[in-house]
Amino acid sequence: MTEIAKKYKISDVGFRKICLRMNIPVPKTGSWAKVKAGHHRRQPKLPAQWDGQDFVELKERPQEQPVKKTSERIQLVKEITQKELPFKVPRRLIKPDPLIIAAKESLEKLTDINYPGMAVTTKGQLDIRVAPSNIGRALRFMDTLIKCVSARGYIYEITIDGNYVVVGDVKLRVNFRERTTKFKVDKPYQEFEWRPNGKIVFRLDDRLKSEWGDSKTKPLEDQLPKIMAKLDISAKQEEEYLKNARIWQENWEKQRKLQAKRDAHQHEERESFKELITQAKRWKQAQLIREYLAAIPSPNNDWLAWARHKADWLDPVTMAEDEWMTEGDKDIF
């Protein structure tokens, strides 16, 4: 398929989709690697009957037009599929994880009053909400997912706030739900209610959102490689986002401190200048008193001495002490 993509104007993924639509068997991921390693591979036969499209026309790729690179997600799905991880969801629980056993007990007992007909787990357990008919399917899927997470070297963590797949330092919130449909009801103080509709989904929540359910070609159980690849990519994206957020926070904190320092200095400058103006006014008032005293003809000597002392007390240069006056008195005249 990659060789075909080099020769014709189509991607290897696009060609694979054409084959699937036309019911043409295609090699599984890793098949050619096994052939190169010397393993014998049985070639499947074309279906005996086919009444759909029986040909497709492809245009040759110009030499100057490069082949579109396979997306990181598709490449990662291929890599993960080639690894021997427990992707196959069994038809019954086999050596279930203790989290599955605890969730099973809750789902058989608890119902959600907000969603009639739904079974729900309690806080501190696997985050599952489905109709009773889908409990078994939810538990088998989640058991396989937990085992895949562990096989990838990650951690499935449960807190009082929810469920998380922990990849390095990144926590990705997940849950398992059955979708609901809005129904009109005739109940006191209630006009509508949400009822399960049989469509189950596994969700990646919080800032990064994705969900997987049954598609036309694949049930949810067969999409675990895609889910694991998405968790890997999301963890990298979240790590980069958190890194940039930390850098932004550090820069913001640095700018905040600089601004706070500048504001403090500006306040100090203003207060100092106000004090300068105050002292200048006092000095001017003291000079005014002295000029006035010099203009008085034949003043009383005792009064003159008293007045000169008051001028010296007011003057910020001489700063004479006065037992009858206070510092606050200088600004009330």
C-alpha positions as CSV (number, residue, x, y, z in Angstrom):
1,M,0.0,0.0,0.0
2,T,2.9,2.4,0.7
3,E,4.4,1.6,-2.7
4,I,1.0,2.2,-4.4
5,A,0.8,5.6,-2.5
6,K,4.1,6.6,-4.0
7,K,2.9,5.8,-7.6
8,Y,-0.7,7.1,-7.4
9,K,-2.4,10.1,-5.9
10,I,-3.8,8.4,-2.9
11,S,-2.4,7.7,0.6
12,D,-1.8,4.2,1.9
13,V,-4.6,4.7,4.4
14,G,-7.0,5.9,1.7
15,F,-6.2,2.8,-0.4
16,R,-6.8,0.6,2.6
17,K,-10.2,2.2,3.1
18,I,-11.1,1.4,-0.6
19,C,-10.2,-2.2,0.0
20,L,-12.3,-2.4,3.1
21,R,-15.3,-0.8,1.3
22,M,-14.9,-3.3,-1.6
23,N,-14.6,-6.3,0.8
24,I,-11.0,-7.0,-0.3
25,P,-8.9,-8.8,2.4
26,V,-5.8,-6.8,3.4
27,P,-2.8,-7.8,5.4
28,K,-2.9,-7.1,9.1
29,T,-0.5,-4.7,10.6
30,G,2.9,-6.4,11.0
31,S,2.1,-9.0,8.4
32,W,4.9,-8.1,6.0
33,A,7.4,-8.0,8.9
34,K,6.5,-11.6,9.7
35,V,7.0,-12.6,6.1
36,K,10.4,-11.0,6.0
37,A,11.3,-12.9,9.2
38,G,10.5,-16.2,7.4
39,H,7.0,-16.9,8.7
40,H,4.5,-18.4,6.3
41,R,1.4,-16.3,5.7
42,R,-1.8,-17.8,4.2
43,Q,-3.3,-15.5,1.6
44,P,-7.0,-15.1,2.0
45,K,-9.4,-15.5,-0.9
46,L,-11.6,-12.8,-2.4
47,P,-15.3,-13.1,-1.5
48,A,-17.1,-15.5,-3.8
49,Q,-19.9,-12.9,-4.5
50,W,-19.7,-9.2,-4.7
51,D,-22.4,-6.9,-6.0
52,G,-20.9,-3.5,-5.2
53,Q,-18.3,-1.4,-7.0
54,D,-15.8,-3.6,-8.8
55,F,-13.2,-1.1,-9.9
56,V,-11.6,2.2,-8.8
57,E,-9.6,4.6,-11.0
58,L,-6.4,6.1,-9.6
59,K,-4.4,9.0,-11.1
60,E,-0.7,8.7,-11.3
61,R,1.3,10.9,-8.9
62,P,3.4,13.6,-10.5
63,Q,7.1,13.2,-9.6
64,E,7.2,16.6,-8.0
65,Q,4.3,15.8,-5.7
66,P,5.5,14.1,-2.5
67,V,3.5,11.4,-0.7
68,K,1.6,12.8,2.2
69,K,3.2,11.6,5.4
70,T,1.2,9.3,7.6
71,S,-0.1,11.1,10.6
72,E,1.6,10.6,14.0
73,R,-1.6,8.9,15.3
74,I,-1.8,6.3,12.5
75,Q,1.9,5.5,12.8
76,L,1.5,5.1,16.6
77,V,-1.5,2.8,16.1
78,K,0.6,0.6,13.9
79,E,3.4,0.5,16.4
80,I,1.1,-0.3,19.3
81,T,-0.7,-3.0,17.3
82,Q,2.6,-4.7,16.5
83,K,3.4,-5.0,20.2
84,E,1.9,-8.0,22.1
85,L,-0.5,-6.1,24.3
86,P,-3.8,-7.6,25.6
87,F,-6.0,-5.8,23.1
88,K,-8.5,-8.6,22.7
89,V,-11.6,-8.0,24.8
90,P,-12.8,-11.5,26.0
91,R,-16.4,-12.7,25.9
92,R,-16.3,-13.2,29.7
93,L,-14.1,-11.8,32.5
94,I,-10.9,-13.7,32.9
95,K,-8.9,-13.0,36.1
96,P,-10.5,-9.5,36.4
97,D,-8.6,-6.7,38.1
98,P,-9.8,-6.0,41.7
99,L,-11.2,-2.6,40.4
100,I,-13.5,-4.6,38.1
101,I,-14.8,-6.8,40.9
102,A,-15.6,-3.7,43.1
103,A,-17.3,-1.9,40.2
104,K,-19.4,-5.0,39.4
105,E,-20.8,-5.1,42.9
106,S,-21.7,-1.4,42.8
107,L,-23.3,-1.6,39.3
108,E,-25.5,-4.5,40.5
109,K,-26.8,-2.4,43.4
110,L,-26.7,1.3,42.6
111,T,-29.0,3.3,40.2
112,D,-28.7,6.9,39.1
113,I,-31.7,9.0,40.1
114,N,-30.8,11.6,37.5
115,Y,-30.8,9.0,34.7
116,P,-33.6,6.5,35.0
117,G,-32.7,2.9,34.0
118,M,-29.0,3.5,34.5
119,A,-26.6,1.6,36.8
120,V,-23.7,3.6,38.2
121,T,-20.6,3.0,40.3
122,T,-19.9,4.9,43.5
123,K,-17.1,7.5,44.0
124,G,-13.7,6.1,44.4
125,Q,-14.4,3.3,41.9
126,L,-14.3,2.9,38.1
127,D,-16.3,5.7,36.6
128,I,-19.0,3.8,34.8
129,R,-22.7,4.6,34.0
130,V,-24.6,2.3,31.8
131,A,-27.9,0.4,31.5
132,P,-27.9,-3.0,33.2
133,S,-27.8,-4.8,29.8
134,N,-24.4,-3.2,29.1
135,I,-22.8,-3.8,32.5
136,G,-20.9,-6.9,31.3
137,R,-19.7,-5.3,28.2
138,A,-18.5,-2.2,30.1
139,L,-16.6,-4.4,32.7
140,R,-14.9,-6.5,30.0
141,F,-13.8,-3.5,28.1
142,M,-12.5,-1.6,31.2
143,D,-10.7,-4.7,32.4
144,T,-8.9,-5.1,29.1
145,L,-8.2,-1.3,29.0
146,I,-6.6,-1.4,32.5
147,K,-4.4,-4.3,31.5
148,C,-3.3,-2.5,28.3
149,V,-2.5,0.6,30.4
150,S,-0.4,-1.4,32.7
151,A,1.3,-3.2,29.9
152,R,2.3,0.2,28.4
153,G,3.9,1.1,31.7
154,Y,1.2,3.6,32.7
155,I,-1.0,3.8,35.7
156,Y,-4.8,3.6,36.0
157,E,-5.5,5.9,39.0
158,I,-8.8,6.4,40.8
159,T,-9.4,9.4,43.1
160,I,-12.5,10.8,44.7
161,D,-12.6,13.3,41.8
162,G,-12.6,10.7,39.0
163,N,-10.6,8.2,37.0
164,Y,-7.2,9.0,35.4
165,V,-4.7,7.3,33.1
166,V,-1.4,8.6,34.4
167,V,1.3,8.9,31.7
168,G,4.5,10.2,33.3
169,D,3.6,13.4,35.1
170,V,0.4,13.8,33.1
171,K,-3.1,12.7,34.3
172,L,-5.8,12.1,31.7
173,R,-9.3,11.9,33.0
174,V,-11.5,9.1,31.5
175,N,-14.9,7.4,32.0
176,F,-17.2,4.9,30.4
177,R,-20.7,6.0,29.6
178,E,-23.9,4.9,27.8
179,R,-25.4,7.8,25.8
180,T,-28.8,9.0,26.6
181,T,-31.8,10.4,24.7
182,K,-34.1,13.2,25.9
183,F,-37.7,12.1,26.6
184,K,-40.7,14.3,27.4
185,V,-42.4,13.1,30.6
186,D,-45.5,14.1,32.5
187,K,-44.2,14.3,36.1
188,P,-44.6,16.9,38.8
189,Y,-41.9,19.5,38.6
190,Q,-40.2,17.6,35.7
191,E,-40.7,18.1,31.9
192,F,-37.9,15.9,30.5
193,E,-35.7,13.0,31.5
194,W,-32.7,11.3,30.0
195,R,-32.9,7.6,29.2
196,P,-30.2,5.2,28.0
197,N,-30.2,4.5,24.2
198,G,-27.8,1.5,24.1
199,K,-24.9,3.4,22.5
200,I,-21.8,3.0,24.8
201,V,-18.7,5.2,24.6
202,F,-15.3,5.4,26.3
203,R,-14.4,9.1,26.9
204,L,-11.3,11.2,27.4
205,D,-12.5,14.2,29.4
206,D,-11.1,17.5,30.8
207,R,-9.3,19.9,28.5
208,L,-8.5,17.3,25.8
209,K,-11.8,15.6,24.8
210,S,-12.3,12.5,22.6
211,E,-14.7,9.6,22.7
212,W,-14.9,6.2,21.0
213,G,-18.0,4.1,20.4
214,D,-19.2,1.4,18.0
215,S,-18.6,2.4,14.3
216,K,-20.0,1.0,11.1
217,T,-16.9,-1.2,10.7
218,K,-15.6,-1.7,14.2
219,P,-17.2,-2.2,17.7
220,L,-15.7,-0.3,20.6
221,E,-13.8,-3.4,21.8
222,D,-11.7,-3.4,18.6
223,Q,-10.6,0.2,18.9
224,L,-8.2,-0.2,21.9
225,P,-5.0,0.4,19.8
226,K,-6.5,3.7,18.6
227,I,-7.5,4.6,22.1
228,M,-4.0,3.8,23.5
229,A,-2.4,5.8,20.7
230,K,-4.7,8.8,21.4
231,L,-3.8,8.6,25.1
232,D,-0.1,8.7,24.2
233,I,-0.5,11.7,21.9
234,S,-2.8,13.5,24.4
235,A,-0.2,13.0,27.1
236,K,2.5,14.6,25.0
237,Q,0.1,17.5,24.1
238,E,-0.9,18.0,27.7
239,E,2.8,17.8,28.8
240,E,3.6,20.5,26.3
241,Y,0.6,22.5,27.3
242,L,1.5,22.3,31.0
243,K,5.2,23.2,30.2
244,N,4.1,26.3,28.3
245,A,1.6,27.1,31.1
246,R,4.4,26.9,33.7
247,I,6.7,29.1,31.6
248,W,3.8,31.6,31.2
249,Q,3.2,31.5,35.0
250,E,6.9,32.0,35.7
251,N,7.1,34.9,33.3
252,W,3.8,36.4,34.8
253,E,5.2,36.0,38.3
254,K,8.4,37.7,37.3
255,Q,6.6,40.5,35.7
256,R,4.3,40.8,38.7
257,K,7.2,41.1,41.0
258,L,8.9,43.7,38.8
259,Q,5.7,45.7,38.6
260,A,5.2,45.4,42.4
261,K,8.8,46.6,42.9
262,R,8.2,49.5,40.5
263,D,4.9,50.4,42.1
264,A,6.5,50.4,45.5
265,H,9.4,52.6,44.3
266,Q,6.9,54.9,42.6
267,H,4.9,55.2,45.8
268,E,8.1,55.9,47.8
269,E,9.0,58.6,45.2
270,R,5.6,60.3,45.5
271,E,5.7,60.2,49.3
272,S,9.2,61.7,49.3
273,F,8.2,64.4,46.9
274,K,5.1,65.2,49.0
275,E,7.4,65.5,52.0
276,L,9.7,67.8,50.0
277,I,6.8,70.1,49.1
278,T,5.6,70.1,52.7
279,Q,9.1,71.0,54.0
280,A,9.5,73.7,51.3
281,K,6.1,75.2,52.4
282,R,7.2,75.2,56.0
283,W,10.5,76.8,55.2
284,K,8.6,79.4,53.1
285,Q,6.2,80.1,56.0
286,A,9.2,80.4,58.4
287,Q,10.9,82.9,56.1
288,L,7.6,84.8,55.8
289,I,7.4,85.1,59.6
290,R,11.0,86.4,59.8
291,E,10.4,89.0,57.1
292,Y,7.3,90.1,59.0
293,L,9.2,90.4,62.3
294,A,11.9,92.5,60.6
295,A,9.2,94.9,59.3
296,I,7.7,95.5,62.7
297,P,8.9,98.8,64.2
298,S,10.0,98.6,67.9
299,P,8.5,95.2,68.7
300,N,8.3,93.9,72.3
301,N,11.5,92.0,72.9
302,D,9.9,89.1,74.7
303,W,7.3,88.7,72.0
304,L,10.0,89.0,69.3
305,A,12.0,86.3,70.9
306,W,8.9,84.1,71.1
307,A,8.0,84.7,67.5
308,R,11.5,84.0,66.2
309,H,11.5,80.7,68.2
310,K,8.2,79.7,66.5
311,A,9.8,80.5,63.1
312,D,12.8,78.3,64.0
313,W,10.4,75.5,65.2
314,L,8.5,75.7,61.9
315,D,11.7,75.9,59.7
316,P,12.7,72.4,58.6
317,V,16.3,73.6,58.4
318,T,16.7,74.7,62.0
319,M,14.0,72.3,63.5
320,A,14.0,74.0,66.9
321,E,12.1,72.2,69.7
322,D,9.0,73.7,71.3
323,E,7.5,72.1,74.4
324,W,4.0,73.6,73.6
325,M,3.9,72.6,69.9
326,T,3.8,69.2,68.2
327,E,5.0,68.0,64.8
328,G,1.4,67.7,63.6
329,D,0.7,71.3,64.4
330,K,3.0,72.5,61.6
331,D,0.4,71.5,58.9
332,I,-2.8,72.9,60.5
333,F,-2.1,76.6,60.0
